[in-house]
């Protein structure tokens, strides 16, 4: 198995209510396997295609600038840039309602 480069996470804001992280992915870069401890919203800042490795198999997801989406607590996956260019999004984790 080929080792992929790591995506870059830059923490922008963290307080009792939210954690806001900017994620940047070189082509082929990955987050590594992780499980989300909070509900979260993804705000794409580039277009492109993500490969999502999940316990139930691989999925693809299209990032579209200006088209945010949300996911519930407990999501487990490895997120990989499946595009030939850099991808970026802002992830907003909601720590409390």
Secondary structure, 3 states (H helix, E strand, C coil): CCCCCECEEEEEEECCCEEEEEEEECCCCECCCEECCCEEEEEECCCEEEEEEECCEEEEEEECCCCCEEECCCCEEEEEECCCCCEEEEEEEECCC
